[in-house]
């Protein structure tokens, strides 16, 4: 395998982000899905009972970082007060990017 391809594969990560604020009922998950697909990521955006949105995304680290920057930006629907993220190795098994 060429070195660049191996490096690209090794660069893949799993981002888990808990988004706090007024992020339900404002199109937040739809916009997150659209942004993630633009970035070539797979995963999901899920409303939680405590009014947060859980975002799980896998793909190249740079793309996940761009998604995280967007989640923290003023460009999101609603109002984001806090984003708490964790980084892990990718687990796979994800297809597309879904809203739940």
N, C-alpha and C positions, 0 to 999 in steps of 0.2 A: 504494500500500500504506500502511495507517495506520502512524504512527510507532511505536506500541507493538509491532505485529507485526514491523516491521523490527528494532527493538531486541531482541526475543526471538530472532529468527533470528541476529543478530550475536553474541548471548551464547552461542551453541553452541560447545562445545569437545570436544577428544578428550583424555581422561586415559589415560595408560599408567602402571600401577603395578606394580612388582616387589615381591612380598610375601615376606619372608624369615622363617624360623622353622619351627615344626612345623605346617605348613599343608597337608600332603597326607595323605589317608587319615583325615580327621577331619570331613568334611562342609563344609570351607571353601568350595569352589567352589559347592556347592548353596546355602549361605547367602548368598554373594556374589551369585549369580544372583537369588535371591529379593529381596534388598535393592535391587539395581539395577532390577528390574522394578517394585518399589514406587515407586521414584523416577522411573520413566518413561525409563530409559536403555536404550540398545542397546549390544551388544558381546559380550565373552566373558571367561571365566575359564579359564585353561589351566595344567595341571600342566607343569612343565619338568623335564628330566632331572636338574637339579641340586637338586631338591626345593623350588624356589620355585614360587609361583603368579604368573602374568602376568595382570593384569586390564587389559582395554582397554574403555573406556566412552565413549560419545558422547552428548551431550545438553546441556541448559542447564548453565552453569558452576556455579550454586548446587547443583544436584542432584549433579553430579560431586564437588563439594567435600564434600557430605554423605556420599557413598559413601566418599571418602578418609578422612574423619573416622571412619566406621564401621570401615574396614580397620585403622585405628590404635587402635581402642578395645579395651577388655577384653571386649566383647561378642561377639567373633568366636570360632568354634570353633578348637580347637588353641591355639597360642601364636605370636603375631606378635612377632618381635624387631625388625624394621626394615621400613619401606615407603619405597621410592625411587620418586618420581613424576616424570613429565614432562608438560607441557601443550603441545598443538599445536592448530592449526585442525582442525575435523572433516573427515574424508575421505569420509564417507558409505559407502554400499554395505553397511551392517550391517542385519540384520533380526532383531529380538528380542535375547535375551541367552542365550548358549549356554555350556555346560560342555564343555571339551575335555580 
